[in-house]
Amino acid sequence: MAMDPALLSKELDALTRELSRLLGDGAGHQPASNGSSAAAAIDALSAGLSKTDVQIERLIRDRPVTATLAAFACGMVLGLVLRRS
């Protein structure tokens, strides 16, 4: 099941606004360069995420069995790690 790019874009925009608000509230404790560099990093992430999302979806469609087995293996490893902790 692929995520809707419009929904993902809206979520990233909301995250960017929230991070900007949080960085603005704590601006007295941090240098201004940290806030601008974080905002630039988030903008770069949101621009590259749509391209990455399409590439991942293509890889899953090309190799559905491999993707399913990889997801199952990751789930098993995560389950074992959570059970031990």
C-alpha positions as CSV (number, residue, x, y, z in Angstrom):
1,M,0.0,0.0,0.0
2,A,1.6,3.2,-1.1
3,M,1.3,6.5,0.8
4,D,-0.5,9.3,-1.0
5,P,2.1,11.9,-1.9
6,A,-0.2,14.7,-1.2
7,L,-0.9,13.4,2.3
8,L,2.9,12.9,2.9
9,S,3.5,16.4,1.7
10,K,0.9,17.8,4.1
11,E,2.4,15.8,7.0
12,L,5.9,17.1,6.2
13,D,4.6,20.7,6.0
14,A,3.0,20.2,9.4
15,L,6.2,18.8,10.8
16,T,8.2,21.7,9.4
17,R,5.8,24.3,11.0
18,E,5.9,22.5,14.3
19,L,9.7,22.3,14.3
20,S,9.9,26.0,13.3
21,R,7.6,26.9,16.2
22,L,9.7,24.8,18.6
23,L,12.9,26.3,17.4
24,G,11.4,29.8,17.7
25,D,10.3,29.2,21.3
26,G,13.8,28.0,22.3
27,A,15.7,30.6,20.2
28,G,16.9,32.3,23.4
29,H,18.9,29.2,24.3
30,Q,20.3,28.3,20.9
31,P,22.3,30.3,18.3
32,A,20.3,31.4,15.3
33,S,22.4,29.4,12.9
34,N,21.1,26.1,14.4
35,G,17.5,27.0,13.6
36,S,18.2,28.0,10.0
37,S,20.3,24.9,9.4
38,A,17.6,22.7,10.8
39,A,15.0,24.4,8.6
40,A,17.2,23.9,5.6
41,A,17.8,20.3,6.4
42,I,14.0,19.7,6.7
43,D,13.4,21.5,3.4
44,A,16.0,19.3,1.7
45,L,14.4,16.2,3.3
46,S,10.9,17.0,2.1
47,A,12.2,17.7,-1.4
48,G,14.1,14.4,-1.6
49,L,11.4,12.3,0.1
50,S,9.0,12.3,-2.7
51,K,11.7,11.1,-5.1
52,T,12.8,8.4,-2.6
53,D,9.1,7.3,-2.0
54,V,8.7,6.7,-5.8
55,Q,12.0,4.7,-5.9
56,I,11.0,2.5,-3.0
57,E,7.5,1.9,-4.4
58,R,9.1,0.8,-7.7
59,L,11.5,-1.5,-6.0
60,I,8.7,-3.1,-4.0
61,R,6.6,-3.6,-7.2
62,D,9.6,-5.1,-9.1
63,R,10.4,-7.6,-6.3
64,P,7.3,-8.3,-4.2
65,V,8.5,-11.6,-2.7
66,T,11.8,-10.1,-1.7
67,A,10.1,-7.1,-0.1
68,T,7.7,-9.3,1.8
69,L,10.5,-11.5,3.1
70,A,12.6,-8.5,4.1
71,A,9.6,-7.0,6.0
72,F,9.0,-10.3,7.7
73,A,12.6,-10.6,8.7
74,C,12.7,-7.1,10.0
75,G,9.6,-7.7,12.1
76,M,11.1,-10.9,13.5
77,V,14.3,-9.2,14.5
78,L,12.4,-6.2,16.0
79,G,10.2,-8.6,17.9
80,L,13.2,-10.5,19.4
81,V,14.9,-7.3,20.4
82,L,11.7,-5.9,22.1
83,R,11.1,-9.2,23.9
84,R,14.6,-9.3,25.3
85,S,14.5,-5.7,26.7
